[in-house]
Amino acid sequence: MTILRDERLRGTEPQVRVPDDLLGREVDLGETTVTPAMVDQYAAAVGSPELPADFGAELPALFCLTLRHTFEPALPLPPGVFGLYGGHDIEFLGRMRVGETYRTSARIAEVYEKSGRSGAITVVVREVFIRDGAGQLLAHITERQVVRPGPNPEALES
């Protein structure tokens, strides 16, 4: 297990443990065929009712985010800590189309800890790859999950 640590955290236990066989290993998350119903749901969510949902229609670049629902590969968090969405960066290399099938895979690329005013946090960086049926990379998403200790239950009772 390799976790980059802020110098101020040396001598403390890491909040998250990443099995060595998981760090850096690309995990297949399956295939998704884009349906007109998915496009309609996306259009409603972003307030864009004019999106074409016909088979073969080109979709907005951000539609690729509809293939992400959870932090995967999953990393079990110990009791007393929780994970938050910490943002993402996307590199668009092609467009998705209605009726096409796409394969998503991801890997935990990096884990690092740092300390700040509110205490220690761990950042889990995942890379997500979305490929078309021919294996061409259409989107590369770098997403961050921030892991931190939960509130002290005793402090909540007062």
C-alpha positions as CSV (number, residue, x, y, z in Angstrom):
1,M,0.0,0.0,0.0
2,T,1.4,3.4,-1.0
3,I,-0.2,6.5,0.4
4,L,1.5,9.9,0.0
5,R,1.3,11.7,3.4
6,D,1.6,15.2,4.6
7,E,4.7,15.6,6.8
8,R,2.5,16.7,9.7
9,L,0.7,13.3,9.6
10,R,3.8,11.2,10.1
11,G,3.4,8.8,13.0
12,T,-0.4,8.6,12.7
13,E,-2.5,5.8,11.2
14,P,-3.8,6.4,7.7
15,Q,-7.6,6.9,7.5
16,V,-7.8,4.7,4.4
17,R,-6.0,1.5,3.5
18,V,-5.7,0.6,-0.2
19,P,-4.8,-3.0,-1.0
20,D,-1.7,-3.1,-3.2
21,D,-3.5,-5.2,-5.8
22,L,-6.1,-2.4,-6.3
23,L,-3.9,0.7,-6.5
24,G,-3.3,1.4,-10.2
25,R,-5.2,-1.7,-11.5
26,E,-7.9,-0.9,-14.2
27,V,-11.2,-2.4,-13.3
28,D,-13.9,-3.1,-15.9
29,L,-17.2,-1.5,-14.9
30,G,-19.3,-2.9,-17.7
31,E,-21.1,-1.8,-20.9
32,T,-23.9,0.7,-21.3
33,T,-26.0,1.2,-24.4
34,V,-27.3,4.8,-24.6
35,T,-31.1,4.8,-25.0
36,P,-33.5,7.6,-26.0
37,A,-34.9,7.3,-22.4
38,M,-31.4,8.0,-21.0
39,V,-31.2,11.1,-23.2
40,D,-34.6,12.3,-22.1
41,Q,-33.7,11.9,-18.5
42,Y,-30.4,13.8,-19.0
43,A,-32.2,16.6,-20.9
44,A,-34.7,17.0,-18.1
45,A,-31.9,17.1,-15.5
46,V,-30.0,19.8,-17.3
47,G,-33.0,21.8,-18.4
48,S,-32.5,21.2,-22.1
49,P,-35.6,19.7,-23.6
50,E,-34.4,20.1,-27.2
51,L,-31.8,17.4,-27.1
52,P,-32.2,14.9,-30.0
53,A,-32.9,11.4,-28.8
54,D,-32.9,9.8,-32.3
55,F,-30.6,6.8,-32.8
56,G,-27.3,8.0,-34.1
57,A,-27.7,11.6,-32.7
58,E,-24.6,13.1,-31.2
59,L,-24.8,13.9,-27.5
60,P,-23.4,16.8,-25.5
61,A,-19.9,16.1,-24.2
62,L,-21.0,16.1,-20.5
63,F,-23.4,13.3,-21.2
64,C,-20.4,11.0,-20.4
65,L,-21.0,11.7,-16.7
66,T,-24.3,9.8,-16.9
67,L,-22.2,6.6,-16.9
68,R,-20.8,7.4,-13.5
69,H,-23.0,6.7,-10.5
70,T,-20.6,5.7,-7.6
71,F,-17.0,5.8,-6.6
72,E,-15.6,2.7,-8.3
73,P,-13.5,0.8,-7.9
74,A,-14.9,0.8,-4.4
75,L,-12.7,1.4,-1.5
76,P,-14.1,0.2,1.9
77,L,-14.0,3.0,4.4
78,P,-13.5,2.2,8.1
79,P,-16.1,3.1,10.7
80,G,-16.1,6.7,11.7
81,V,-15.0,8.2,8.3
82,F,-17.0,9.2,5.3
83,G,-16.4,10.1,1.7
84,L,-17.4,13.2,-0.2
85,Y,-17.3,14.1,-3.9
86,G,-14.3,16.3,-4.4
87,G,-14.6,17.3,-8.1
88,H,-13.5,16.1,-11.4
89,D,-11.6,17.0,-14.6
90,I,-12.6,15.7,-18.0
91,E,-10.7,15.3,-21.2
92,F,-13.1,14.9,-24.1
93,L,-11.7,12.9,-27.1
94,G,-14.9,12.1,-28.9
95,R,-18.7,12.3,-28.7
96,M,-21.2,9.7,-27.6
97,R,-24.2,8.8,-29.8
98,V,-27.7,7.5,-29.0
99,G,-27.9,3.8,-29.6
100,E,-24.2,3.1,-29.3
101,T,-22.7,0.9,-26.6
102,Y,-19.8,2.2,-24.4
103,R,-17.5,0.4,-22.0
104,T,-16.4,2.1,-18.8
105,S,-13.4,1.2,-16.7
106,A,-11.7,2.9,-13.8
107,R,-8.7,2.7,-11.6
108,I,-7.5,4.2,-8.3
109,A,-4.6,6.3,-9.5
110,E,-3.4,7.9,-6.4
111,V,-4.2,8.3,-2.7
112,Y,-2.7,11.1,-0.6
113,E,-3.3,12.6,2.8
114,K,-3.0,16.1,3.9
115,S,-3.8,18.2,7.0
116,G,-5.6,21.5,7.3
117,R,-7.6,23.6,9.6
118,S,-10.3,21.0,10.0
119,G,-7.8,18.1,10.5
120,A,-6.6,15.2,8.3
121,I,-8.2,14.4,5.0
122,T,-7.5,11.6,2.5
123,V,-7.9,12.3,-1.2
124,V,-8.6,9.2,-3.4
125,V,-8.0,10.0,-7.1
126,R,-9.7,7.8,-9.6
127,E,-9.3,7.8,-13.4
128,V,-12.3,6.7,-15.5
129,F,-12.1,5.7,-19.1
130,I,-15.1,5.6,-21.5
131,R,-14.5,3.8,-24.7
132,D,-16.7,3.1,-27.8
133,G,-17.4,-0.3,-29.3
134,A,-14.1,-0.1,-31.3
135,G,-12.1,0.5,-28.1
136,Q,-11.5,4.2,-28.9
137,L,-11.1,6.4,-25.8
138,L,-13.9,9.0,-25.8
139,A,-13.5,10.5,-22.3
140,H,-10.9,10.4,-19.6
141,I,-12.3,11.6,-16.2
142,T,-10.1,12.3,-13.2
143,E,-12.3,12.4,-10.1
144,R,-11.5,13.0,-6.5
145,Q,-13.1,11.6,-3.4
146,V,-12.4,13.4,-0.1
147,V,-12.4,11.1,2.9
148,R,-12.5,12.6,6.4
149,P,-13.4,11.6,9.9
150,G,-17.1,11.9,10.8
151,P,-18.3,14.2,13.6
152,N,-17.6,13.1,17.1
153,P,-20.9,11.6,18.4
154,E,-20.3,12.9,21.9
155,A,-20.0,16.5,20.5
156,L,-23.3,16.1,18.7
157,E,-25.1,15.2,22.0
158,S,-24.1,18.4,23.8
